Amino acid sequence: MSEPDHGIFFTTHRTSDVENLVIPTRNGLCSQKYKPVDYKHLYELAAVEKIAAAKIQLKIKKTEQVSKISKEQMLLKQHQQVWWQEHKRLSENRQKAEAEIKTFLDEESHKHNFFLDMRDLEHKLSKERDTYQKNTVVPIWQLKENLKFRLSEMQCCLSEESCLKSKFNPVEMLQQIKLVKKQQKAILEFLILESLALERELEDYKTKALAHSFEEKNGLFLEVPSALLSLECPYPDLKTLVINEYQKLASGYWSKLQEIDQQLKILYRNTEWKEEDQWVFQTVINQYPSDLQRRRTLYLDVLQRYLPHKSRRDLVVHEKAWHRYHFIRNQRRVLMLNWAQARKAFVLKAVMTAAEASAAHETEVVLANTRKKQQEICADLKAKVLRWKAQQEEAANLQAAVAARREEKKEEKERLRKEREMIRRAREKEKVKKYWAEKQLKWQEQEEKDLQRLEELRKLMAEQAVKDRERVKFRQALLEKRLLERKELVLQEAREEEEKEKCLEALRQQVAVVAKLDPARVAADTVASKARMGIGTNEEFDLQKPLFKLHTYSEQQIISDPRLRVELALREAGLHKTLYAKEILPKIPPLKLPRRDMESTAFKT
């Protein structure tokens, strides 16, 4: 949509306009030629225009609201599909877990008394649940059904006031409702206190369990296995070396584990969210499978609904921290698996080494004279341990090299992709150059054809010009002949007209009227002058008529403008105040480009 240019305003006037302005000044302000301004009518017109503008604005708001509601309904449908699948999966898991627990209790109840106690506890809890339902839920449902029945009786007996007074006592019903509310409030407060006590007890158990697990983990890493301590090795140095190597290996893995745990603690400590909010965040993300389309959009939308006190930026920052936390947790799990494999391999290798050392010692006892050979065997065993240590270090180095190689491979793929992109662009440029060369050649051929055709047309036009000059001379002669004939006719008509006027003048002299002298009529106003003064006429000139007609746009034209639609989309996404919006909005062309003569020059220098 283009706006007219109001930057430069030109006015033109003529001397005749100035002379025409003298008459209203002479007539004065009390002249009857101009009627007074009807401000009431103008206010009514302005109110009508305001109402029309308000209706248009209301339609635009309704359109925006309908669009927002349809978008919200579409998101809710997608959420419902995911929630239904999650509900189905959780129901199946719950049924499966309950069946497994029931089977386990049935099988083990015959062996241990503990499971019989568990069954008795379950039966007791079931009775307590039934009692609670009977004492709290059933009265509420009975009261609800009673109120429904009384309301239906009231609707049936609206005209019978005496019947209502006898059957229905509202004060008694209100007292009963207040009593039920009071009982429910007391029961809920008691249940809340019990839940808080249970939560504190569970937290204490959790703290103790974590402390035990830390001690067990510390012992798992730093304590020497009993298999290594109980090795029957005839060489104390070899056994000490094996134990020292195990402690070095364990300390290396332990330092890595402590570093990972420290990173997890830092991440957990830097998280300023409450535990309830974190639980909601993790539960919502786990509901949406990783292969779902628009997964991130959907779970961010649900999080904004469940956590309205958190902004989108807080959710995104916490999402990044959560992904980082899970990545470190996976690293920790992999480290624990590697440690278990390395520990098992080390113990097996140590047992084999101890067996070899025992065999060597037996050989030394049997062959006391081959002391040299015995020393070589000990050196060989020591070399094997050192070789095994070197192999472990080499395995660690190879693992680091594999990671570096993967990174190099990834960078190489990215570089090859960029090179392929550059080659593709170069080929496209060559194709464009070739296309323009072919087009230029076609233009040259077409220009040569046009020049040849122009030359032929010039020859034909020259021949035609010769013929046209001859035809012009012939037509000119005919025209002169016709002009002479017309002059003769005009002279003849003039003579006839003179004769006719003479005859008419003679008749007028015969029927002429002699007017009487009337000085009052000469000084009086004529009908024409009275009409100019507005006397004796009913029609008046309306000076309040608007100078210009109003032209505006329809609702469909406003909504079809791409600039308005892009601005609405950016506003819904919360991006209408960003630098991206400021850059892209002025570059969007209108649906219909303005005419060149309508382009504004008000702000051009």
ChimeraX attribute file (.defattr): number of C-alpha atoms within 10 A of each C-alpha:
attribute: neighborCount
match mode: 1-to-1
recipient: residues
	/A:1	13
	/A:2	12
	/A:3	9
	/A:4	11
	/A:5	13
	/A:6	9
	/A:7	10
	/A:8	8
	/A:9	6
	/A:10	4
	/A:11	4
	/A:12	4
	/A:13	7
	/A:14	7
	/A:15	7
	/A:16	8
	/A:17	9
	/A:18	10
	/A:19	9
	/A:20	10
	/A:21	10
	/A:22	10
	/A:23	10
	/A:24	12
	/A:25	10
	/A:26	9
	/A:27	12
	/A:28	9
	/A:29	10
	/A:30	9
	/A:31	13
	/A:32	13
	/A:33	16
	/A:34	15
	/A:35	13
	/A:36	10
	/A:37	11
	/A:38	9
	/A:39	9
	/A:40	9
	/A:41	10
	/A:42	12
	/A:43	11
	/A:44	11
	/A:45	12
	/A:46	12
	/A:47	12
	/A:48	12
	/A:49	12
	/A:50	12
	/A:51	12
	/A:52	12
	/A:53	12
	/A:54	12
	/A:55	12
	/A:56	14
	/A:57	13
	/A:58	12
	/A:59	13
	/A:60	16
	/A:61	12
	/A:62	12
	/A:63	13
	/A:64	14
	/A:65	12
	/A:66	12
	/A:67	12
	/A:68	13
	/A:69	12
	/A:70	12
	/A:71	12
	/A:72	11
	/A:73	12
	/A:74	12
	/A:75	15
	/A:76	15
	/A:77	12
	/A:78	13
	/A:79	18
	/A:80	12
	/A:81	11
	/A:82	17
	/A:83	15
	/A:84	12
	/A:85	14
	/A:86	16
	/A:87	13
	/A:88	12
	/A:89	12
	/A:90	12
	/A:91	12
	/A:92	12
	/A:93	12
	/A:94	12
	/A:95	12
	/A:96	12
	/A:97	12
	/A:98	12
	/A:99	12
	/A:100	12
	/A:101	12
	/A:102	13
	/A:103	12
	/A:104	12
	/A:105	17
	/A:106	14
	/A:107	12
	/A:108	14
	/A:109	16
	/A:110	11
	/A:111	10
	/A:112	11
	/A:113	11
	/A:114	13
	/A:115	17
	/A:116	16
	/A:117	12
	/A:118	13
	/A:119	16
	/A:120	12
	/A:121	12
	/A:122	12
	/A:123	12
	/A:124	12
	/A:125	12
	/A:126	12
	/A:127	12
	/A:128	12
	/A:129	12
	/A:130	12
	/A:131	12
	/A:132	13
	/A:133	12
	/A:134	12
	/A:135	13
	/A:136	14
	/A:137	13
	/A:138	12
	/A:139	13
	/A:140	16
	/A:141	11
	/A:142	11
	/A:143	15
	/A:144	13
	/A:145	12
	/A:146	13
	/A:147	13
	/A:148	12
	/A:149	11
	/A:150	16
	/A:151	13
	/A:152	11
	/A:153	15
	/A:154	17
	/A:155	9
	/A:156	10
	/A:157	13
	/A:158	10
	/A:159	10
	/A:160	10
	/A:161	10
	/A:162	9
	/A:163	13
	/A:164	15
	/A:165	10
	/A:166	8
	/A:167	11
	/A:168	14
	/A:169	11
	/A:170	10
	/A:171	9
	/A:172	10
	/A:173	14
	/A:174	11
	/A:175	11
	/A:176	13
	/A:177	15
	/A:178	12
	/A:179	12
	/A:180	16
	/A:181	13
	/A:182	12
	/A:183	13
	/A:184	16
	/A:185	12
	/A:186	12
	/A:187	13
	/A:188	12
	/A:189	11
	/A:190	11
	/A:191	12
	/A:192	12
	/A:193	11
	/A:194	12
	/A:195	12
	/A:196	11
	/A:197	12
	/A:198	12
	/A:199	12
	/A:200	12
	/A:201	12
	/A:202	12
	/A:203	12
	/A:204	12
	/A:205	12
	/A:206	12
	/A:207	12
	/A:208	12
	/A:209	12
	/A:210	12
	/A:211	12
	/A:212	12
	/A:213	12
	/A:214	12
	/A:215	12
	/A:216	12
	/A:217	13
	/A:218	12
	/A:219	12
	/A:220	14
	/A:221	22
	/A:222	16
	/A:223	13
	/A:224	15
	/A:225	15
	/A:226	9
	/A:227	12
	/A:228	20
	/A:229	12
	/A:230	10
	/A:231	15
	/A:232	15
	/A:233	19
	/A:234	16
	/A:235	13
	/A:236	10
	/A:237	11
	/A:238	19
	/A:239	21
	/A:240	13
	/A:241	14
	/A:242	23
	/A:243	17
	/A:244	13
	/A:245	16
	/A:246	23
	/A:247	17
	/A:248	13
	/A:249	19
	/A:250	20
	/A:251	14
	/A:252	14
	/A:253	19
	/A:254	21
	/A:255	11
	/A:256	14
	/A:257	19
	/A:258	13
	/A:259	13
	/A:260	17
	/A:261	15
	/A:262	12
	/A:263	16
	/A:264	18
	/A:265	13
	/A:266	12
	/A:267	15
	/A:268	14
	/A:269	10
	/A:270	10
	/A:271	14
	/A:272	9
	/A:273	14
	/A:274	9
	/A:275	10
	/A:276	8
	/A:277	14
	/A:278	15
	/A:279	11
	/A:280	15
	/A:281	21
	/A:282	13
	/A:283	11
	/A:284	17
	/A:285	18
	/A:286	12
	/A:287	15
	/A:288	20
	/A:289	11
	/A:290	11
	/A:291	7
	/A:292	10
	/A:293	10
	/A:294	11
	/A:295	14
	/A:296	12
	/A:297	10
	/A:298	19
	/A:299	18
	/A:300	18
	/A:301	16
	/A:302	17
	/A:303	20
	/A:304	14
	/A:305	11
	/A:306	14
	/A:307	15
	/A:308	10
	/A:309	9
	/A:310	14
	/A:311	11
	/A:312	15
	/A:313	9
	/A:314	11
	/A:315	16
	/A:316	12
	/A:317	10
	/A:318	17
	/A:319	16
	/A:320	10
	/A:321	16
	/A:322	18
	/A:323	11
	/A:324	15
	/A:325	18
	/A:326	12
	/A:327	12
	/A:328	17
	/A:329	16
	/A:330	12
	/A:331	14
	/A:332	19
	/A:333	13
	/A:334	12
	/A:335	17
	/A:336	15
	/A:337	12
	/A:338	13
	/A:339	19
	/A:340	14
	/A:341	11
	/A:342	17
	/A:343	17
	/A:344	12
	/A:345	12
	/A:346	20
	/A:347	17
	/A:348	14
	/A:349	15
	/A:350	21
	/A:351	19
	/A:352	12
	/A:353	21
	/A:354	22
	/A:355	16
	/A:356	16
	/A:357	22
	/A:358	17
	/A:359	14
	/A:360	19
	/A:361	18
	/A:362	14
	/A:363	16
	/A:364	18
	/A:365	13
	/A:366	10
	/A:367	12
	/A:368	12
	/A:369	10
	/A:370	12
	/A:371	13
	/A:372	11
	/A:373	15
	/A:374	19
	/A:375	13
	/A:376	11
	/A:377	18
	/A:378	18
	/A:379	12
	/A:380	12
	/A:381	18
	/A:382	18
	/A:383	12
	/A:384	13
	/A:385	19
	/A:386	14
	/A:387	12
	/A:388	14
	/A:389	15
	/A:390	12
	/A:391	13
	/A:392	15
	/A:393	12
	/A:394	12
	/A:395	12
	/A:396	12
	/A:397	12
	/A:398	14
	/A:399	12
	/A:400	12
	/A:401	12
	/A:402	12
	/A:403	12
	/A:404	12
	/A:405	13
	/A:406	12
	/A:407	12
	/A:408	12
	/A:409	12
	/A:410	12
	/A:411	12
	/A:412	12
	/A:413	12
	/A:414	12
	/A:415	12
	/A:416	12
	/A:417	12
	/A:418	12
	/A:419	12
	/A:420	12
	/A:421	12
	/A:422	12
	/A:423	12
	/A:424	12
	/A:425	12
	/A:426	12
	/A:427	12
	/A:428	12
	/A:429	12
	/A:430	12
	/A:431	12
	/A:432	12
	/A:433	12
	/A:434	12
	/A:435	12
	/A:436	12
	/A:437	12
	/A:438	12
	/A:439	12
	/A:440	12
	/A:441	12
	/A:442	12
	/A:443	12
	/A:444	12
	/A:445	12
	/A:446	12
	/A:447	12
	/A:448	12
	/A:449	11
	/A:450	12
	/A:451	12
	/A:452	12
	/A:453	11
	/A:454	12
	/A:455	11
	/A:456	11
	/A:457	12
	/A:458	12
	/A:459	11
	/A:460	11
	/A:461	13
	/A:462	11
	/A:463	11
	/A:464	11
	/A:465	12
	/A:466	11
	/A:467	11
	/A:468	13
	/A:469	11
	/A:470	11
	/A:471	11
	/A:472	12
	/A:473	11
	/A:474	11
	/A:475	12
	/A:476	12
	/A:477	10
	/A:478	11
	/A:479	12
	/A:480	11
	/A:481	11
	/A:482	11
	/A:483	11
	/A:484	11
	/A:485	11
	/A:486	12
	/A:487	11
	/A:488	11
	/A:489	11
	/A:490	12
	/A:491	11
	/A:492	11
	/A:493	12
	/A:494	12
	/A:495	10
	/A:496	11
	/A:497	12
	/A:498	11
	/A:499	11
	/A:500	11
	/A:501	11
	/A:502	11
	/A:503	11
	/A:504	12
	/A:505	10
	/A:506	10
	/A:507	11
	/A:508	11
	/A:509	9
	/A:510	9
	/A:511	8
	/A:512	8
	/A:513	8
	/A:514	6
	/A:515	6
	/A:516	6
	/A:517	8
	/A:518	8
	/A:519	8
	/A:520	8
	/A:521	9
	/A:522	9
	/A:523	8
	/A:524	9
	/A:525	11
	/A:526	11
	/A:527	11
	/A:528	10
	/A:529	11
	/A:530	12
	/A:531	13
	/A:532	12
	/A:533	14
	/A:534	17
	/A:535	13
	/A:536	10
	/A:537	10
	/A:538	7
	/A:539	7
	/A:540	11
	/A:541	10
	/A:542	12
	/A:543	12
	/A:544	12
	/A:545	7
	/A:546	8
	/A:547	7
	/A:548	6
	/A:549	5
	/A:550	6
	/A:551	6
	/A:552	6
	/A:553	8
	/A:554	9
	/A:555	12
	/A:556	9
	/A:557	11
	/A:558	14
	/A:559	13
	/A:560	12
	/A:561	15
	/A:562	15
	/A:563	20
	/A:564	15
	/A:565	13
	/A:566	16
	/A:567	16
	/A:568	15
	/A:569	13
	/A:570	17
	/A:571	13
	/A:572	12
	/A:573	9
	/A:574	10
	/A:575	15
	/A:576	17
	/A:577	10
	/A:578	10
	/A:579	9
	/A:580	11
	/A:581	15
	/A:582	12
	/A:583	10
	/A:584	12
	/A:585	16
	/A:586	9
	/A:587	9
	/A:588	12
	/A:589	13
	/A:590	14
	/A:591	12
	/A:592	9
	/A:593	9
	/A:594	14
	/A:595	8
	/A:596	7
	/A:597	8
	/A:598	11
	/A:599	12
	/A:600	15
	/A:601	12
	/A:602	10
	/A:603	6
	/A:604	6
	/A:605	4
